[in-house]
């Protein structure tokens, strides 16, 4: 059996291996993959959703091939181990760990790297990016931005580059509540896909989101203070912008260093022929963004999928005539929430070119088509992309153009070119992100898939930017003849256990299951463990059993294991509890002494009225807790976090109620309680709402005479939502009672990571009032009882675990470079 080695575990490398396996490659090759990130293959397109708070790094839509996939398919994966040397004569690849891997056939799929312009202040003296400077290419980049964005209030960012990636970064950071400015040296946004008019319409949409846009300006330096922290950027015209964070999205460059050092032919990328074979090589191939074919480089996903199919057919011999002849440039995606479709040229290039253009800046709509000699050679749609499918067919020469060219842009009364799901030919590519055609979707339905969720899971259609989900649903409905059934798995708490959350809680109680491994063994399909289900199951067990659950190693995320919030550089953030934002001179002295003793780089007042100590080393955490001698503020957990209060009636001349005392009482009672997602509370002493109670998960506002309005489901972070008025109560004690019922019902009913701003609208305000306020189902007594048990079982982890739980729990923090992983077979 021949040894096939793939350098690169990204979308190109993994997709090629998938295509090889689909053609019987496991019988021909012993396959080894080398990836420099410590994960399975993931969908980089989804990172923008993670940054915007619409998804998470634990989301199955992000992870295309989990670690279990490699084991199940007999693929050896060296994750977190970068390939650093290629010896073409010895046919070996050497990794950063000094591991040497021999090959008979080699595929180079090293992709691209973020292009960082040569400018002052961008890097430290050792070549590392300065603290506060990010690319937007990896999970690590995304997590770094999120951690900095969530570290405090009033964080500002400058995004260098106004292309697709830059606008996605700006949109994501803006949804996190940051002040964001986009800086773009060309004259209009997305100049690679849009003409000047289209760029102008897009600019209006982006600015409407609250993002500043600066075009025709060139950045010449990143400004930093004496501690090396980013303070802004300066421009060649002498102006500048303040910023705490700089995100560089000024393009990508093929990652060809390894190939160049190994002696492969390099121009702009690794030169390949129509079989993706490297020039002058018989056993080395390249695929994806690093490959240069017929002088062209491709940075979109669809061409990469086409290359992967050709290479797989060539290597397995399933189609000896397979040849890649290049791809036509067609793009359909969602940019900062705006649908965009673009293909071919952006505007007329010859005097006789036909050009139709429509734009509506107020509604953010822009359309144009370019026709030459009766053929569509270019089209752009923004805001309204219903004609994208039909235009793509015309662009590919599969249908003739209508005589009335206006019907290319609009549905006319007398009918135009068809663009419905039923009209599309089977070879129409529906999902550009994952290379899924209409025929693939129809075949999946005909093979037995009976729900939209099942089709999406099997084909991956719609799991990228999401712009095609509507069309996917239409095609599935057409193929099923309207006989779609509801997707039962949509209501399961975790994918591997076919139970709703209520059913799962009942089964866990009935069988007395107290460890994650016990739940898997007793309830999961075939007893199989699912790594992605461990955290939500651990949270559920802690909700049910409190301190009596069995804490198994590996069931918790690092934050929950060490009771602190991990930061970008591997250090941790410690936030002691300050009930209601109230502190004492003694607490402040202790915090100051700890900051001095452990050389804490940053002491930050948070938006939740607490003090955050950032940059603490892992091995110092138990000593820091001991020296502080303060309770944990739970800034790291999926739990009840903090209660924000205003001054209230004791000092404020507008105060109607003692908000501070009520806030402290709420925090005393519900501190640290496990919840499906983080839970933030606030109490305002009057309707002026200085503590922002109207946009918290649970907010309380005094309206005088010891009467309090209670609002639920509010948000002011990644999403903005005013809370719904649940009830008006007549005493502070009634607030505590209703808070306990609301929190307990949320703990027992909500999905994992479902914030209240999603949960409250889903279950309905009227339903919550019926259950919690009017007690129409007789549930209040049980909710009160279970909440009382949970409160009684609370243990402060900082007080209980000043000594390590195990010898390895607080070992010194490791370097940021991922360590070589044990191979997965």
N, C-alpha and C positions, 0 to 999 in steps of 0.2 A: 504494500500500500504506500502510495506517495505521500510525502510530508508537505502539506500546504500551510504556509505561515502567512498571516495577514497582519501587517503593521497598521494599527489603527482600529479602534473599537467604536468609531462614530457611526453616523448614519450610513455612510457609503460602505465602509468595511463590513458592518454587520448585515446590511441589506444584501451585499454580494454573497456572504456566507449563507444567508437564508435562501437565496436563489440557487446556490450550488446544492444545498441540502434537498431542496425541492425537486432537483433533477437527479437524485440518487447519488449525490456526491459523498455521502458518508461511507459508501461502499468502495469509493476510489481513493479517498484522501483521509489521512490523519490530520485533523485541522487544529491549528494553534493560533490564537489571536493575542496580540499585545496591545494594551491600551494604557495611556498614561494617566487616565482618571480612575479613581477607585470605585467605579460603578459599572453596572451593565450598560448596554447601549440605551441612550435616551434621546428624546426628540428635542433638539435645540430650539425649534420653532415655538415650543411650549414655554420656554423660559420667560417670554414676555408676559404670558398669563400668570406665571408664578410671581413675577415682579409686581404685577398689577393686583395681586391678592386674589385672583380668580381661580387659582390652583395652588398646589404646593409641591415640594420636591418629593413628597410621598405619594403623589397622585399617579394612578396607573396609566393615565393618559400621557404622562411625561416619560415613564419608563417603557421603552419598546421591548427590550429583552432583559428581564430580570436575571439574576444569577442562576436561578433554577433552569432557565432556558438553555444555558450552556451545558449544564450537567445532563439534562434530558436529551440533548442532541449530540453528546459525545465530543463537545468542543472544549479544548483546554484554553482557559482564559487567564492570562497574567495581567491582572488589573492593578493600576497604580504603579506600573513599572515601565518607564519610557525606553523605547528603542533608541540607542545612541550611536551604533556603528553597524554598517553593512559591509560584509566581505563577499563580493560577488564570486571570487575565485574559490574560497573555501565553502561558499554557500552557507554562511552563518549570519545571524543577527545577534548582536550583543546588546544587553539591556543595562540600564543604569545600576541595577543591582549586581552587575557582573554575570548575570545569567546568560548563557550562550545557547541559542536555539538554531538548529540546523534545518534546512529546507531543501526540497526538490523544486517546488513552485512557490514563488513569493508574490504577494499582492501588496503594493504600497497604497495605503488609503489614509494618508496623514492629514488630509483636509487643509484648512487654512488657519492662519492666526490673525488676531486683531492687528491692524496696522497702527502703530503709535508714531506720530510724526516726531521728528527731532526738534524738541523745544525745551527751553530752560524750565527747570523745576518739575519736569514730568517724572524723573527717576531719582532715586537715592544714589549716593556715590558708588554703591556696590552693584548698581544696575537694576535693582528692584524698583517696581513702581512706587511712587511716593504714597504715604498713608493718605487715603481719601481719593486716590486715582484708580479708576476701574476700566476694564474693557467690558464688553457684554457678549460673552461667547460661551461661558461654561456655568455649571451649577455653582462653582466657587465664586465666580464673578457676581452672580445673582444673589447668593446668600450674603456676600459681603455688602452689597448695596442695601439689601433689606435690613441687615443688622445695623448699619449706620443710619438708615432712614428711621428706624424705630428706636434709636438710642435716646432721642429727645425731641423737644419741640423746636420749631423755627429752623430746621435744617434746610439748607438751600443747595441746589445742584445746577451745574452747567453741563450740558451735553454737547460735545463737539462733533458735529456731523448731523445734517438734517435729511439723511436718507431713511430708508425703511427702518433699519435697526435703531437709529438715533431717535426717531419719532416714537417707536415702541418703548424705548428706555424712558423717554420724557413722559409718555403717557403713564407708564407704570409708576414712576417716581411721584408724578402728580397725584395719582390715586392714593399714594401713601401719605399724602398731606404735605409734601415738600414744595417749596418755591422752586420752580424749574425754568431755566432759559435754554433754548436751543440756539447754537451758533453754527452757521453754515456759510462756507466761503463762496459757493456759487450764488447766483442771483435769485434762485427760487428753490423751494423744498422738493425733494425727490426728483432732482433734475435728470436722473438716469431713466426714470419711467414717465415723467410728466413734462409737458411743455410749460411755457411761462404762465399761460392763463390757468392751466390746471394747478400749477404750483401756487398761484395766488388764491384760488378757491380753497385749496387744502390749508393754506396758511390761516385763512379766516376760521376754519374748523378747529385747527390746533389752538389758536389764540382764544377761541371761545371756551376751551377747556381750562383756561387760566395759565397756559404755558407761554412764556415770552419767546418771540422768534426774532433772530437777528441774522439777516442774510447779507451777502457781499462783505463780510468781515472775516479776517484771517487771524487766528489765535497764534501768538508768538511765545507765550510763556504761561506756566502754571505758577501762581503766586503762593508762597508759603510763609508761615511765621517762624519765629526762632526755634520753636519745638518741631518744625518740619511739617506741621499740619497745613492742609490746603486752606487758603483764604480767598482764592478767586482766580481769574484768568485775565491776562492783558492782551490787547490786540495791536496789530502793526500800525494802526492809526493813532495810537497813544491812549485810547480809551480802555476801560476795564469793567469787569463784572465781579461782584462778590459771590463767593460760593464756599460751602464746606465740603463739597464732593464734586469731582470732575469725572464724567463718563466719556470715554473716547470711542466714537463709532465712526471714524473717518475712513472706513473701508477695511477690507481684508486682503491678505497676501497669501498665496499658496505656500504651504509648509514643505519646502523642498530641501532643507538643510541636510537631512540624513541622506536623501537620494543624491544630492550633489557631492557630498563627501564620499559616497560609495561609488562614484564614477558614472552615474546615469546621465543621459543627455538632458540638460535643463535649458530651457529658454525662459519664458515667463512661468511655466510650470514644467512638470515632467512630461517629456514628449512621448506620445503613444500613437500607435497605428489604429486601424479600424477594429482590431481585436483587443484593443487596450493594452497591447504589448509594448513595453518600453523599447526605444530605438536601439538596435544592435544587440538585443537580448532575446534569448529563446525561452527563458523561464521566469522572467520578472515582468509583472504587470502593474499598472497604476489605474486607479479609479477615483472618481469624485472631484472635489475642488482642487486637488493638487495636480490633476492630470490636464495636459494641454493637447487637444485633439484638433488637427487641421488648423492650427494657429489660434484656436478658441479655448477660453477658460469658461466654465459654467459655475455660477454661484447659487443656482436655484436647485431645488430638490428634484424636480421632474427629470431633468437630463441625467442626474446621478442614477435614478432608478433605471433609466434606459440603458445606461452603461453597465449597470450591475447585471441586467438580464443578458446582454450580449456576452459579457465576460463569463458568466456562469454557463451559458450554452456552449461557448468555445472550450472551456476547461473540461466540462463533463462529456463533450462530444455529442450532446443531445441535438445540436444543430450546427454541423461543421461549416455551414455557409453564413453563420451569424456575423454581422458586421455593424458597427456603429458608424452612422454617417453624419452625426451632428444633430443638434436639436434646434427647433425654432423657438424663439424667445416669446413665451406666453406666461403671464403671471396673473393669478387671481388670489388675492389675500385681503386681510383686514389690517389696516394701519391705524393704530390709536383709536380703534372703534369705528373707523371709516372703511367701507368696502371699496377696494380698488381692483380693477382688471386692466391689464395693459399687454399689448402684443405688437410686435413689429415697430415701425417708425412712429415717432411722436407727432409728426406734422408733415405737410407737403414738402417735397424736395425738388420736384420738377415743375415747370410752368403748367403742364397739362394735368397734373395730379388733381383729382377731385377731392375736395376737403369739406366735410360737414362738421360743424362745431356748435355745441350748446353748453351754456353755463348759467348757473343760478347761484350766486354767492350766498344769498340769504339762506337757502336750503342746503348748501354744500354739495350741489350736484354739478358735475362736469362730464361732458361726453364729446368725443370726436371720432371720426373715421377717415381714413385716407385710402382712396381707390386709384389704382393705376392700371390702365389697359383692361378694365373690367374685372380686376382682381383686387381683393382687400389686402393691402400691404401694411396696414397699421390701424390700431383702434385703442382708445383709452376711455375707460368708464370709471367714474368716482361718485360715491354716494348712492347711486342707483345702478346696479349691475345686472339687472334681470336679463339683458340681452347678451351677457358674456358667453353663454353656451353656444348660441347661434353664431356669434361673431367668431368664436374659436373654430367652429366648423368651416366657416367661410375663409378664414385665414389659412387653414390647413388644406383648402381646396376641395373640401368634401361636399359642399353645396354651392350652387350658383347664386350670385348676388341678385336681389330683387331689382326690378327696374326703378321702382321708387326708392331711392337711396335713403329717404327719411325713415323708412321702416327698419333700417339697420339700427336706429337709435330709439325708436318709439313704436309701440303697438298701435297701428292705425286702425280706423273703423272698418276699412275694407280688408283687413287682415294683412299681415306681413309675413316675413319668414318665421316659421315656427320655432319656438324656443322652449316648449314645455318638456317635462321629463319624458313623456311618451314619444316625442318627436326626435329625441337625441339618438344617434346611432350607437351601437354597443361599444365601439372603440373610442367614444368620447371620454377624455380623461376628466373625471369629476373632482377627485381630490388630488390637487397638485402636490400637496405636502407629502402624501404617502403613495402616490402613483397608482391610484385606484380608478379603474374605468367603470363606465355604466355596466358593461358586460360582466365585470367582476362582481358588482353588487347584485345584478339579476341572477347570476349563477349561484351566488350564496343563498339567495331566497329560494331558488328552485332546488337547492341541495338540502333544504329543510329548515333554514333559519326563519323563525316565525315572528320575530320582534325586531324593532329598529336597533335596540341595544345589542342584540345578538349579532346583527349584521355589522355594526360598528366594531364590536369586539373582534370579529373574525377577519374583517377586511382592513380595519384601521381607517376607513373613510371617515372624515370629519374629526380625526384626532390630532390635527395640526392647528392651523390658525383658526379653524372653525367656520370659515366663510362659506363652506359648501354644505353645511349640515342640513339646511333647508332643502337643497336639491337632492341630497342623499335620502332624506325622508320621503320626498315625492317619488323618487325612483323605487324605493322599497314598497311604497303603497301601490304603485302601478304594477310592480312585479308580483305582489301578493294578491292582486285583484281586490284590494280593499279588505283583505282578511287578516290584517295585522292583529296580533294579540298583545296585551300589555306585557311589559317586561317585568317578570317577577323579581329579578335580581335588583331592580332599582330600589326596592324596599328593604333589602338585606342590610344588616349593620356592617358586616364585612363580606367581601366576595366569596370567601371559602366556606362560609357557614350559611346554609339556606334558611335563615330565620330573620324575622324582623327584630328590632331592638327589644320590644316587649317580650317576644317569644324567647329570645336569647337570655334575657334577665330571668325569666321564669325557669328555663332549663338549668341555668347556672345555680339558682337557689335550690331547685329540686334535687340536683345531683351533687350539691355541695362542692362545686368546682372552684378552687381558690387560686390556681396557678394557670398561666397562659397555656403551658404545655398540656395541662389537664383538659382545658377547653378544646384545644385542637384534637386531642386523642378521642374525646367523647363526642364532639359535635361536628367537626370539620368533615368535608367530603373525603372519604377514604382515610380519615385521620391525618391528612397531610398538613404540614405547617406552611404558613404563608407569611413571609417576612413583613409584608406591608400591613398585615392584620395585627401584628404584635402590640403596637402602641395603642390602637383603639381598644383592643381587648384588655390591655393592662389598665387603661383608664376606666373601663367599665367595671373591672374587678375591684378597683379601689373605690369606685362609687358604691358598689354593692356591699363590700366587706369592710371598707375603711382600713384601719391598721392591721386587720386580720387576714388580708390577702397575702399570698406567697410571692415574694419578690424574687424572680429568677433573673439571672444575668442575661442580658441581651434583650429583655422585654421592654426596656425603657430607652428613650433617647438620652444622649449625653447630658442635656440640661437637667433632666429628672434624676439621673444617676448621681450627679455631684451637686445638685441643688443650687445651680448658678447658671447664668446665661452665657454660652460660649460666644466669643467674638471672632472677627475675621482673622486675627493673628494667632488664634489658639489660646489666648488668655480669656479670663472670665469677668463677668459683671456681677457685682454684689449689691443688692438693694435691700437694706434693712427696713422693717415695717415702721411706718410713722402713721399711727391711726388718725384718720381724718386730716392728715397733713400737719398734725400738731407734734411739736418736738420740745425738748428741754435743753437748757445750756449744758447739762451733763451729757446728753446724747450727742450734742454737737461736738463737745470736746473729745468724746470717744471716737467719733467718726474722723475728726481731724488727726488724732493720735494714730489711728490705724492707717490713714492715708500717708502720714509721714513715715511710719515704721515700715510699711511694705512698699514704699515708693510708688504709690498709685498714680499713674500718668494723668488721669482725668477724673475730677469730681464734678458731677453734673446734677443739677436740679431737674427732675423729670416733670413731664406734663401731669403726672399723677400726684404731685406734691410730695415727692420723696427725694432722697439724695442717692445718687447712683455712683458707686465706686467702680471705675472701668480700668481694665488692664491688669487684673490680679492673676497671678500664676496658679495653676491647678493645685500644685502641692501646698500652696499657702492657704487654700480655702478654709480648712478646719481651724487653723490658727486665727484667721481673720474673724471667723464667726465667734470664736472664744473671746477674742479681745473686744469685739463690739458688744457682746452680751446683749444683743437685741434680737427680737424675733425676725424670721424671714418675711420679706415683703412679697414673696412669690412672684417676682417679676419674670421668672423663667418658665412658669408652668401653664398648663391648660387647666386653669383653676380660677377661683375668685381672686382677683388681683388687689384692687385698692378701692377705697371710697374717697372720692374727692369732695371737699366741702368748701363753702365760703365762710366768712367770718361769723355770719348769723346774727342773732338778736342781741348777744351780749355787748357787741361793740359797734356794729353797723347801724347807722341811723335809719336805714330802710328795712332792716331785718324784721321779719314777722314771726320766725320760728328759730329755735336753737338748732341750726343745721349741724354745727360742729359736734354737739353731744349725740345727735342721732346718727351722724356719720360714724363716730367712734363706736357706738352701740352696734351698728350693722357690721363693722369690721371685726369687733370682738366676737360676734356670734358666728359669722360665716367665714372667718379667715381660713385661707388655704384649702377650701373645699374643692375637690376634684369636679371639673365640669367638662362638657364635650369640647369646648373651646374657651379661650380666655374670656373672663367676665369682669366688666368694669362697672362700678356704681358711682353715684354722685348724689349729694344732697344740697339743695339751694334754699337759702333762708327766705327768699322772696321771689316773685316772678321775674325779677331782673336776671336771674339764672346765671350768676357769675361763675358758678362751678360747672356749668355746661351740662346740667342734669337732663336736659331735654334730648341730648344725643348720646346717652349712655345705654348700656344693656339694661340697667335698672336705675331709673332716676326718680328722685323725690323732690318736690317743690312745695314749700310752705305757702299757704294762701291765707294765713292768719287764724287766730282762735284755735290753735292746735289742730288745724285741718291741713291735710297733706294730699297733694295730687301725686299719683304714682304713674310714671311713664315707663314703657318697656319696648325693647327692640330698636333703640336708637343707635346711631353710629356716626362717627366723625373722623374716620381713618381712611382705609382703602375705599370704603363706601360711605356716602353721606345719607343719613336718614333721620328724620325727627321721630322720636319714640311715640307710640300710641298710648293714649290715656287709658290705663287699665281700670283705675278706680280712684275715688276721693275718699279718704278715711279720716276718722275723727280723733286719732291719737297717735303718738309715736309708737306705742305698743302695737297698734294695729298695723303700722308700717312694717315692723319686724315680723309679725305673723304672716302678712301677705308676701313679704320678700322671701321668707322661708318656703312657702308653698310654690311660688313662682320658680325659685332656683331648683327646688327638688323636682318639680315637673319637667323643667328644662333638662336636668341631669338624666332623667329617666326616659325622655321622649326624643330629644334631638339627636341628629346624626353626628358621627365623629367629625370634628372640626367645623360644625355648623354654628356660626355665630347667631346670636339672638335676632339680629337684624334680618336674617334669612328665615330663621325658625318661626318668629312671631307671625309674619305674613303668611307663611306656609300653613300653619295650624289655624290661623285666623283669630282676630281679637275677640270676636263674639264667643268662640269656643273657649278661649282662655277665661273670659269673664264667667261663662257658665260653669266651668270646672272649678276655678280658684276663688271666685267672688261669691257666686250664688250657690255653689256646691250642689249642682243639679244631679250629679252622678254619685254623690256620696264619697268622693275621693279625698276630701280635705283631711279627715282624721288620719288616714293612712299616710298622706304626704307629710303631715305634721310629725307623726311618729317616726317615720324614716329619717326626716331631717334632724330630729332630736338625737337619734342614734348616731348620725353622721357627725353632728356637732360634738357630741360627747366623746367620739373616737378620735378627735383631732389631736395630732402630735406635731410639734414644731420640729422639722428635720434638722434645723441648725442646732437645736438643743440636744436632740437625741443622737446625732451622728457627728459629734466633734471628733470622734475617733473613726478611722476608716472602717467601712463595712467589710472590706477585703483588702489584702496587701496591695492590690493593683488599683484600688479605687481612686487614689489621689497621687499616682505616680507623676513625676515631672512631665509637663507638657512636651509633646513631641514636635519636631520641626514640621513646618507646613507641607513640605514635599511629601506626597503619599508614599508609604512604604510598600515594598513588593508584597503582593498577596499570594497566599497559597493557591496553586492552580486549581481551577474548578473543572472537574471531569464528570 
